[in-house]
């Protein structure tokens, strides 16, 4: 019995010693070497070693749900009609969130890296133009009759105080086209093609 107890105690002491020698924290199983790699710009000069470890910097980008929440918070409520991310010419990214609140449609632009509000625009909906009389599928077909390609985005918006479908199309020539279709008449109000 004494021999078994001594062996068991020796095994426990040996296990603890292995953790101590390797520098492993038994709760996290993270070595001191790994912990140092997780810290930015560390130098170990006390042991006579001059070694610098650098972390790769990556920009944390907020997600679409977070962008919508930021927009709703700044407007103190409303109904999210659409949201998407856009890449600007300088490579920066921003979320564009469209919110319907009371008798207005708001467009909130949010920096995708920081969550900072870049711009808020709004327009008033006229009471007679609140309901769309053509469907999303009809609006898609009207836009595709104007330009060949694939619809990448469609949402309800306002344009000159009219309820419209704002439709983005990736064209067959690798361009992007924007078509604005009146949601009550089906008339194409605007067509833009961008490189």
MIKE-880596 format. One record per residue: residue number from 1; x, y, z of N, C-alpha, C in turn. Coordinates in steps of 0.02 Angstrom, whole numbers, always signed. Atoms other than C-alpha are relative to their C-alpha. Example, Ala and Ser with C-alpha at 12.3 -4.5 7.8 and 13.67 -1.06 7.14 Angstrom:
BEGIN
+------+--------+--------+--------+--------+--------+--------+--------+--------+--------+
| doti |    npx |    npy |    npz |   capx |   capy |   capz |    cpx |    cpy |    cpz |
+------+--------+--------+--------+--------+--------+--------+--------+--------+--------+
|    1 |    +45 |    -59 |     +0 |   +615 |   -225 |   +390 |    +45 |    +60 |     +0 |
|    2 |    -42 |    -59 |     -3 |   +684 |    -53 |   +357 |    -39 |    +55 |    +37 |
+------+--------+--------+--------+--------+--------+--------+--------+--------+--------+
//
This chain:
BEGIN
+------+--------+--------+--------+--------+--------+--------+--------+--------+--------+
| doti |    npx |    npy |    npz |   capx |   capy |   capz |    cpx |    cpy |    cpz |
+------+--------+--------+--------+--------+--------+--------+--------+--------+--------+
|    1 |    +41 |    -59 |     +0 |     +0 |     +0 |     +0 |    +43 |    +62 |     +0 |
|    2 |    -44 |    -58 |     -2 |   +141 |   +120 |    +40 |    +35 |    +10 |    -67 |
|    3 |    -34 |     -6 |    +64 |   +226 |    +82 |   -125 |    -47 |    +31 |    -52 |
|    4 |    +49 |    -29 |    +47 |    +66 |   +122 |   -225 |     -9 |    +74 |    +14 |
|    5 |     +8 |    -71 |    -18 |    +47 |   +286 |   -130 |    +61 |    +40 |    -23 |
|    6 |    -60 |    -35 |    +21 |   +228 |   +333 |   -164 |     +3 |     +7 |    -76 |
|    7 |     +1 |     -3 |    +73 |   +209 |   +292 |   -350 |    -50 |    +53 |    -24 |
|    8 |    +52 |    -48 |    +18 |    +49 |   +394 |   -362 |    +23 |    +72 |    +14 |
|    9 |    -26 |    -67 |    -17 |   +129 |   +544 |   -274 |    +55 |    +19 |    -48 |
|   10 |    -55 |    -13 |    +46 |   +283 |   +529 |   -386 |    -28 |    +19 |    -69 |
|   11 |    +30 |    -14 |    +65 |   +172 |   +529 |   -542 |    -30 |    +70 |     -1 |
|   12 |    +29 |    -67 |     -4 |    +80 |   +685 |   -484 |    +54 |    +53 |     -1 |
|   13 |    -56 |    -48 |     -3 |   +243 |   +775 |   -441 |    +34 |     +4 |    -69 |
|   14 |    -31 |     +0 |    +66 |   +317 |   +723 |   -609 |    -42 |    +38 |    -50 |
|   15 |    +45 |    -36 |    +45 |   +164 |   +789 |   -702 |     +3 |    +74 |    +11 |
|   16 |     -4 |    -71 |    -16 |   +170 |   +956 |   -613 |    +68 |    +27 |    -22 |
|   17 |    -67 |    -21 |    +20 |   +358 |   +964 |   -646 |     +4 |    +10 |    -76 |
|   18 |     -1 |     -6 |    +73 |   +332 |   +936 |   -833 |    -33 |    +65 |    -20 |
|   19 |    +33 |    -63 |    +15 |   +208 |  +1081 |   -838 |    +45 |    +59 |    +18 |
|   20 |    -43 |    -55 |    -22 |   +329 |  +1191 |   -741 |    +60 |     +8 |    -46 |
|   21 |    -60 |     -4 |    +42 |   +480 |  +1147 |   -849 |    -18 |    +26 |    -70 |
|   22 |    +20 |    -22 |    +67 |   +387 |  +1171 |  -1015 |    -31 |    +70 |     +1 |
|   23 |    +31 |    -66 |     -4 |   +305 |  +1331 |   -952 |    -72 |     -2 |    -22 |
|   24 |    +69 |     +6 |    +21 |   +129 |  +1267 |   -981 |    -45 |    +16 |    +59 |
|   25 |    +51 |    -13 |    -50 |    -17 |  +1335 |   -884 |    -51 |    -55 |     -8 |
|   26 |    +44 |    +58 |     +8 |   -120 |  +1178 |   -849 |    -73 |    +19 |    -12 |
|   27 |    +70 |    -20 |    +10 |   -283 |  +1277 |   -852 |    -13 |    +19 |    -72 |
|   28 |    +10 |    -21 |    +69 |   -257 |  +1349 |  -1026 |    +40 |    -40 |    -50 |
|   29 |    -45 |    +38 |    +42 |   -125 |  +1230 |  -1093 |    +34 |    +44 |    -51 |
|   30 |    -34 |    -47 |    +44 |    -38 |  +1381 |  -1167 |    +72 |     +7 |    +25 |
|   31 |    -70 |     -6 |    -20 |   +152 |  +1384 |  -1165 |    +18 |    +73 |     +6 |
|   32 |    -25 |    -68 |     -6 |   +249 |  +1539 |  -1116 |    +19 |    +26 |    -69 |
|   33 |    -19 |    -20 |    +68 |   +314 |  +1541 |  -1297 |    -61 |    +24 |    -38 |
|   34 |    +62 |    -20 |    +34 |   +135 |  +1547 |  -1364 |    -26 |    +65 |    +29 |
|   35 |    +24 |    -62 |    -31 |    +87 |  +1681 |  -1239 |    +40 |    +59 |    -24 |
|   36 |    -40 |    -55 |    +26 |   +234 |  +1787 |  -1298 |    -18 |    +16 |    -72 |
|   37 |    +18 |    -13 |    +70 |   +181 |  +1766 |  -1479 |    -65 |    +38 |     -5 |
|   38 |    +64 |    -35 |     +2 |     +9 |  +1833 |  -1435 |     +6 |    +72 |    +21 |
|   39 |    -10 |    -69 |    -21 |    +83 |  +1995 |  -1368 |    +35 |    +38 |    -56 |
|   40 |    -34 |    -37 |    +53 |   +132 |  +2131 |  -1492 |    +68 |    +25 |    +23 |
|   41 |    -66 |    -29 |     -8 |   +316 |  +2179 |  -1505 |    +31 |    -12 |    +68 |
|   42 |    -34 |    +16 |    -63 |   +403 |  +2090 |  -1361 |    +73 |    -13 |    -12 |
|   43 |    -72 |    +13 |     +5 |   +590 |  +2085 |  -1331 |    +21 |    -33 |    +65 |
|   44 |    -24 |    +35 |    -58 |   +674 |  +1963 |  -1212 |    +75 |    +12 |     +5 |
|   45 |    -71 |    -17 |     -7 |   +840 |  +2045 |  -1165 |    +30 |    -29 |    +63 |
|   46 |    -26 |    +23 |    -64 |   +856 |  +1976 |   -987 |    +36 |    -67 |     -6 |
|   47 |    -33 |    +65 |     +7 |   +906 |  +1803 |  -1048 |    +56 |     +4 |    -51 |
|   48 |    -54 |     -8 |    +49 |  +1034 |  +1874 |  -1169 |    -24 |    -11 |    -71 |
|   49 |    +28 |    +11 |    +66 |   +917 |  +1847 |  -1316 |    -36 |    +64 |    -21 |
|   50 |    +33 |    -60 |    +25 |   +864 |  +1996 |  -1419 |    -44 |    -22 |    -58 |
|   51 |    +46 |    +27 |    +50 |   +711 |  +1931 |  -1512 |    -64 |    +41 |     +1 |
|   52 |    +61 |    -40 |     +5 |   +563 |  +2032 |  -1574 |    -53 |    -41 |    -37 |
|   53 |    +56 |    +37 |    +30 |   +395 |  +1952 |  -1613 |    -52 |    +51 |    -21 |
|   54 |    +50 |    -47 |    +24 |   +272 |  +2048 |  -1721 |    -64 |    -38 |    -16 |
|   55 |    +64 |    +29 |    +17 |    +88 |  +2012 |  -1739 |    -22 |    +27 |    -68 |
|   56 |    +30 |    -25 |    +62 |     +1 |  +2024 |  -1906 |    -59 |    +43 |    +19 |
|   57 |    +55 |    -44 |    -14 |   -116 |  +2173 |  -1899 |    -55 |    -12 |    -51 |
|   58 |    +58 |     +6 |    +44 |   -289 |  +2143 |  -1969 |    -53 |    +48 |    +26 |
|   59 |    +53 |    -46 |    -20 |   -427 |  +2271 |  -1970 |    -62 |    -41 |    +17 |
|   60 |    +62 |    +32 |    -20 |   -579 |  +2212 |  -1877 |    -56 |    +36 |    -36 |
|   61 |    +55 |    -29 |    +37 |   -729 |  +2241 |  -1987 |    -65 |    -20 |    +35 |
|   62 |    +65 |    +16 |    -30 |   -902 |  +2255 |  -1910 |    -42 |    -37 |    -51 |
|   63 |    +42 |    +37 |    +46 |  -1032 |  +2141 |  -1983 |    -65 |    +38 |    -15 |
|   64 |    +60 |    -33 |    +23 |  -1196 |  +2186 |  -2067 |    -52 |     +8 |    +56 |
|   65 |    +48 |     -3 |    -56 |  -1301 |  +2146 |  -1913 |    +19 |    +57 |    +47 |
|   66 |    -24 |    -53 |    -44 |  -1193 |  +2263 |  -1807 |    -13 |    +68 |    -32 |
|   67 |    +12 |    -64 |    +35 |  -1207 |  +2401 |  -1940 |    -74 |    +19 |     +4 |
|   68 |    +71 |    -14 |     -5 |  -1396 |  +2385 |  -1940 |    -19 |    +23 |    +70 |
|   69 |    +14 |    -20 |    -69 |  -1399 |  +2396 |  -1750 |    +24 |    +71 |    +14 |
|   70 |    -26 |    -67 |     -9 |  -1290 |  +2552 |  -1752 |    -47 |    +51 |    -32 |
|   71 |    +47 |    -45 |    +35 |  -1408 |  +2633 |  -1879 |    -65 |     +7 |    +39 |
|   72 |    +63 |     -2 |    -39 |  -1562 |  +2586 |  -1778 |     +9 |    +39 |    +65 |
|   73 |    -14 |    -36 |    -62 |  -1482 |  +2653 |  -1619 |     +3 |    +75 |    -11 |
|   74 |     -8 |    -71 |    +12 |  -1437 |  +2821 |  -1696 |    -67 |    +32 |    -19 |
|   75 |    +65 |    -27 |    +19 |  -1613 |  +2842 |  -1767 |    -54 |    -14 |    +52 |
|   76 |    +46 |    +18 |    -54 |  -1694 |  +2774 |  -1608 |    -59 |    -40 |    -26 |
|   77 |    +52 |    +46 |    +24 |  -1788 |  +2637 |  -1699 |    -14 |     +8 |    -74 |
|   78 |    +20 |     +0 |    +70 |  -1869 |  +2605 |  -1866 |     +0 |    -71 |    -27 |
|   79 |     +3 |    +65 |    +33 |  -1882 |  +2463 |  -1991 |    +55 |     -2 |    -53 |
|   80 |    -54 |     +6 |    +49 |  -1727 |  +2407 |  -2087 |    -30 |    -29 |    -64 |
|   81 |    +26 |    +22 |    +65 |  -1776 |  +2395 |  -2271 |    +54 |    -35 |    -40 |
|   82 |    -55 |    +31 |    +37 |  -1604 |  +2352 |  -2341 |    +65 |    +21 |    +31 |
|   83 |    -67 |    -18 |    -21 |  -1420 |  +2350 |  -2300 |    +49 |    -39 |    -43 |
|   84 |    -52 |    +33 |    +38 |  -1262 |  +2309 |  -2395 |    +66 |    +36 |    +12 |
|   85 |    -66 |    -30 |     -8 |  -1076 |  +2342 |  -2394 |    +24 |    +24 |    -69 |
|   86 |    -27 |    -28 |    +62 |   -991 |  +2451 |  -2525 |    +75 |    +10 |     +9 |
|   87 |    -71 |    -14 |     +0 |   -807 |  +2464 |  -2569 |    +11 |    +65 |    -38 |
|   88 |    -13 |    -65 |    +30 |   -755 |  +2644 |  -2604 |    +62 |     -3 |    -45 |
|   89 |    -56 |     -3 |    +46 |   -627 |  +2696 |  -2735 |    +67 |     -6 |    +35 |
|   90 |    -63 |     +2 |    -37 |   -492 |  +2713 |  -2600 |    +10 |    -67 |    +36 |
|   91 |     -6 |    +65 |    -30 |   -522 |  +2533 |  -2543 |    -36 |     -6 |    +68 |
|   92 |    +36 |     +3 |    -63 |   -616 |  +2580 |  -2384 |    -69 |    -29 |    -11 |
|   93 |    +66 |    +31 |     +5 |   -778 |  +2491 |  -2347 |    -49 |    +35 |    +46 |
|   94 |    +52 |    -30 |    -42 |   -942 |  +2560 |  -2283 |    -65 |    -37 |    -11 |
|   95 |    +67 |    +29 |     +4 |  -1113 |  +2491 |  -2244 |    -49 |    +56 |    -16 |
|   96 |    +55 |    -46 |    +16 |  -1265 |  +2577 |  -2318 |    -63 |    -35 |    +25 |
|   97 |    +60 |    +30 |    -31 |  -1419 |  +2543 |  -2210 |    -59 |    +46 |    -15 |
|   98 |    +61 |    -38 |    +16 |  -1592 |  +2599 |  -2269 |    -53 |    -19 |    +52 |
|   99 |    +49 |    +10 |    -54 |  -1721 |  +2622 |  -2131 |    -62 |    +41 |    -13 |
|  100 |    +64 |    -34 |     +4 |  -1905 |  +2666 |  -2139 |    -23 |    +16 |    +70 |
|  101 |    +23 |    -20 |    -66 |  -1963 |  +2767 |  -1990 |    -51 |    +56 |     -9 |
|  102 |    +55 |    -47 |     +6 |  -2127 |  +2862 |  -1975 |    -15 |    +10 |    -74 |
|  103 |    +15 |    -13 |    +71 |  -2153 |  +2945 |  -2145 |    +64 |    +17 |    -39 |
|  104 |    -64 |    -15 |    +32 |  -1968 |  +2952 |  -2193 |    +40 |    -64 |    -13 |
|  105 |    -49 |    +53 |    +14 |  -1838 |  +2840 |  -2272 |    +69 |    +31 |    +13 |
|  106 |    -67 |    -23 |    -18 |  -1663 |  +2861 |  -2197 |    +51 |    -46 |    -32 |
|  107 |    -57 |    +39 |    +23 |  -1499 |  +2806 |  -2274 |    +58 |    +18 |    +46 |
|  108 |    -54 |    -11 |    -48 |  -1361 |  +2785 |  -2145 |    +62 |    -34 |    -27 |
|  109 |    -64 |    +27 |    +23 |  -1181 |  +2762 |  -2205 |    +45 |     -8 |    +61 |
|  110 |    -40 |    +18 |    -59 |  -1068 |  +2676 |  -2077 |    +67 |    -28 |    -23 |
|  111 |    -67 |    +25 |    +14 |   -879 |  +2648 |  -2085 |     +4 |    -73 |    +23 |
|  112 |     -1 |    +71 |    -15 |   -855 |  +2458 |  -2092 |    +57 |    -20 |    +46 |
|  113 |    -57 |    +16 |    -44 |   -690 |  +2465 |  -1995 |    -12 |    +23 |    +71 |
|  114 |     +6 |    -31 |    -67 |   -740 |  +2577 |  -1850 |    -71 |     +1 |    +27 |
|  115 |    +69 |     -6 |    -23 |   -930 |  +2578 |  -1844 |    -22 |    +73 |     +6 |
|  116 |    +16 |    -71 |     -5 |   -927 |  +2769 |  -1855 |    -51 |    +19 |    -54 |
|  117 |    +50 |    -26 |    +47 |  -1076 |  +2856 |  -1936 |    +34 |    +49 |    -46 |
|  118 |    -30 |    -44 |    +48 |  -1016 |  +2938 |  -2096 |    -50 |    +52 |    -26 |
|  119 |    +50 |    -45 |    +27 |  -1178 |  +3014 |  -2160 |    -70 |    -28 |    +12 |
|  120 |    +70 |    +19 |     -5 |  -1365 |  +3012 |  -2131 |    -40 |    +46 |    -46 |
|  121 |    +43 |    -39 |    +44 |  -1484 |  +3067 |  -2268 |    -71 |    -28 |     +7 |
|  122 |    +69 |    +24 |     -4 |  -1673 |  +3057 |  -2271 |    -43 |    +37 |    -50 |
|  123 |    +50 |    -32 |    +42 |  -1821 |  +3095 |  -2379 |    -69 |    -20 |    +26 |
|  124 |    +68 |    +11 |    -24 |  -2005 |  +3108 |  -2341 |    -40 |    -40 |    -51 |
|  125 |    +44 |    +39 |    +43 |  -2124 |  +2979 |  -2410 |    -67 |    +36 |     -4 |
|  126 |    +68 |    -27 |     +7 |  -2286 |  +3045 |  -2481 |    -48 |    -56 |    +14 |
|  127 |    +46 |    +52 |    -23 |  -2434 |  +2953 |  -2410 |    -28 |    -42 |    -57 |
|  128 |    +28 |    +39 |    +55 |  -2501 |  +2902 |  -2581 |    +51 |    -47 |    -32 |
|  129 |    -50 |    +41 |    +33 |  -2335 |  +2823 |  -2632 |    +30 |    -54 |    +46 |
|  130 |    -28 |    +47 |    -49 |  -2307 |  +2710 |  -2481 |     -4 |    -72 |    -24 |
|  131 |     +8 |    +69 |    +21 |  -2372 |  +2550 |  -2562 |    +23 |    -10 |    -72 |
|  132 |    -23 |    +17 |    +67 |  -2285 |  +2472 |  -2711 |    -55 |    -40 |    -35 |
|  133 |    +51 |    +37 |    +36 |  -2404 |  +2411 |  -2846 |    +30 |    -52 |    -47 |
|  134 |    -32 |    +53 |    +39 |  -2276 |  +2311 |  -2946 |    +44 |    -40 |    +47 |
|  135 |    -38 |    +45 |    -44 |  -2186 |  +2163 |  -2871 |    +75 |     +7 |    -13 |
|  136 |    -72 |     +1 |     +8 |  -2000 |  +2140 |  -2848 |    +19 |    -36 |    -64 |
|  137 |    -14 |    +39 |    +60 |  -2000 |  +2009 |  -2986 |    -14 |    +41 |    -63 |
|  138 |    +16 |    -42 |    +58 |  -2085 |  +2130 |  -3107 |    +53 |    +55 |     -8 |
|  139 |    -52 |    -52 |     +2 |  -1959 |  +2266 |  -3062 |    +66 |    -28 |    -27 |
|  140 |    -61 |    +33 |    +26 |  -1814 |  +2144 |  -3093 |     -4 |     -8 |    -75 |
|  141 |     +8 |    +13 |    +71 |  -1884 |  +2099 |  -3263 |     +4 |    +65 |    -41 |
|  142 |     -3 |    -65 |    +34 |  -1907 |  +2283 |  -3311 |    +73 |    +23 |     -5 |
|  143 |    -71 |    -21 |     +0 |  -1726 |  +2319 |  -3262 |    +41 |    -43 |    -47 |
|  144 |    -38 |    +45 |    +43 |  -1659 |  +2165 |  -3353 |    -19 |    +10 |    -74 |
|  145 |    +18 |    -18 |    +69 |  -1755 |  +2220 |  -3509 |    +41 |    +60 |    -23 |
|  146 |    -39 |    -60 |    +16 |  -1654 |  +2381 |  -3500 |    +75 |    -16 |     -9 |
|  147 |    -72 |    +17 |     +3 |  -1482 |  +2301 |  -3471 |     +8 |    -76 |    +13 |
|  148 |    -13 |    +72 |     -9 |  -1417 |  +2121 |  -3487 |    +48 |    -10 |    +59 |
|  149 |    -43 |    +16 |    -56 |  -1338 |  +2043 |  -3334 |    -37 |    -37 |    +54 |
|  150 |    +30 |    +34 |    -57 |  -1378 |  +1974 |  -3162 |    -13 |    +51 |    +55 |
|  151 |    +17 |    -45 |    -54 |  -1468 |  +2068 |  -3024 |    +40 |    -20 |    +62 |
|  152 |    -40 |    +13 |    -60 |  -1350 |  +2083 |  -2874 |    -32 |    +29 |    +62 |
|  153 |    +33 |    -31 |    -58 |  -1458 |  +2192 |  -2763 |    -63 |    +35 |    -23 |
|  154 |    +63 |    -37 |    +14 |  -1635 |  +2260 |  -2758 |    -31 |    +18 |    +67 |
|  155 |    +35 |    -20 |    -61 |  -1723 |  +2360 |  -2624 |    -45 |    +60 |    -14 |
|  156 |    +44 |    -58 |     +5 |  -1862 |  +2486 |  -2600 |    +36 |    +61 |    +26 |
|  157 |    -33 |    -62 |    -19 |  -1804 |  +2665 |  -2588 |    -45 |    +57 |    -23 |
|  158 |    +36 |    -57 |    +28 |  -1862 |  +2840 |  -2629 |    +46 |    +37 |    -48 |
|  159 |    -36 |    -39 |    +49 |  -1810 |  +2946 |  -2776 |    -47 |    +56 |    -22 |
|  160 |    +43 |    -58 |    +15 |  -1880 |  +3122 |  -2801 |    -70 |     -8 |    +30 |
|  161 |    +63 |    +10 |    -38 |  -2014 |  +3084 |  -2670 |    -45 |    -53 |    -30 |
|  162 |    +39 |    +56 |    +28 |  -2070 |  +2928 |  -2763 |    +28 |    -65 |    +28 |
|  163 |    -21 |    +66 |    -22 |  -2064 |  +2750 |  -2700 |    +26 |    -38 |    -61 |
|  164 |    -32 |    +32 |    +57 |  -1944 |  +2655 |  -2814 |    +36 |    -64 |    +21 |
|  165 |    -45 |    +56 |    -10 |  -1848 |  +2494 |  -2832 |    +68 |    +23 |    -25 |
|  166 |    -69 |    -15 |    +19 |  -1661 |  +2529 |  -2832 |    +33 |    -66 |    -14 |
|  167 |    -24 |    +65 |    +22 |  -1585 |  +2387 |  -2931 |    +72 |     +7 |    -26 |
|  168 |    -69 |     +2 |    +25 |  -1400 |  +2348 |  -2957 |     +9 |    -65 |    -39 |
|  169 |     -8 |    +56 |    +46 |  -1350 |  +2234 |  -3100 |    +74 |     -6 |    -18 |
|  170 |    -68 |    +14 |    +25 |  -1182 |  +2153 |  -3140 |     -9 |    -18 |    -73 |
|  171 |    +12 |    +10 |    +71 |  -1176 |  +2167 |  -3329 |    +46 |    -53 |    -30 |
|  172 |    -40 |    +51 |    +34 |  -1106 |  +2044 |  -3454 |    +69 |    +26 |    -19 |
|  173 |    -65 |    -30 |    +17 |   -963 |  +2166 |  -3489 |    +40 |    +18 |    +63 |
|  174 |    -34 |    -10 |    -64 |   -904 |  +2161 |  -3306 |     -6 |    +71 |    +26 |
|  175 |    +16 |    -66 |    -26 |   -980 |  +2330 |  -3269 |    -57 |     -7 |    +49 |
|  176 |    +57 |     +0 |    -45 |  -1107 |  +2376 |  -3139 |    -48 |    +54 |    -23 |
|  177 |    +52 |    -47 |    +22 |  -1270 |  +2459 |  -3188 |    -49 |    +10 |    +57 |
|  178 |    +52 |    -16 |    -48 |  -1396 |  +2546 |  -3078 |    -63 |    +21 |    -37 |
|  179 |    +64 |    -16 |    +32 |  -1579 |  +2552 |  -3129 |    -49 |    +17 |    +55 |
|  180 |    +52 |    -20 |    -48 |  -1714 |  +2645 |  -3035 |    -67 |     -6 |    -35 |
|  181 |    +66 |    +14 |    +29 |  -1890 |  +2583 |  -3070 |    -53 |    +25 |    +48 |
|  182 |    +56 |    -25 |    -41 |  -2046 |  +2672 |  -3007 |    -40 |    -60 |    +25 |
|  183 |    +33 |    +58 |    -30 |  -2131 |  +2550 |  -2887 |    -75 |     +0 |    -10 |
|  184 |    +72 |     -2 |    +12 |  -2306 |  +2607 |  -2934 |    -17 |     -4 |    -74 |
|  185 |    +16 |     -1 |    +72 |  -2295 |  +2631 |  -3124 |    +42 |    -48 |    -41 |
|  186 |    -45 |    +43 |    +37 |  -2149 |  +2520 |  -3177 |    +45 |    +38 |    -48 |
|  187 |    -40 |    -42 |    +44 |  -2068 |  +2667 |  -3269 |    +73 |     +0 |    +23 |
|  188 |    -71 |     -6 |    -16 |  -1877 |  +2669 |  -3278 |    +14 |    +74 |     +8 |
|  189 |    -12 |    -70 |    -15 |  -1832 |  +2834 |  -3195 |    +72 |    +20 |    -11 |
|  190 |    -70 |    -16 |     +6 |  -1644 |  +2821 |  -3204 |    +39 |    -64 |    -17 |
|  191 |    -43 |    +55 |    +18 |  -1509 |  +2711 |  -3279 |    +72 |    +26 |     -1 |
|  192 |    -71 |    -19 |     -2 |  -1322 |  +2724 |  -3240 |    +42 |    -62 |    -10 |
|  193 |    -48 |    +55 |     +8 |  -1177 |  +2614 |  -3293 |    +67 |    +24 |    +26 |
|  194 |    -62 |    -19 |    -33 |  -1017 |  +2618 |  -3189 |    +53 |    -52 |    -16 |
|  195 |    -56 |    +46 |    +12 |   -845 |  +2542 |  -3226 |    +13 |    -41 |    +60 |
+------+--------+--------+--------+--------+--------+--------+--------+--------+--------+
//
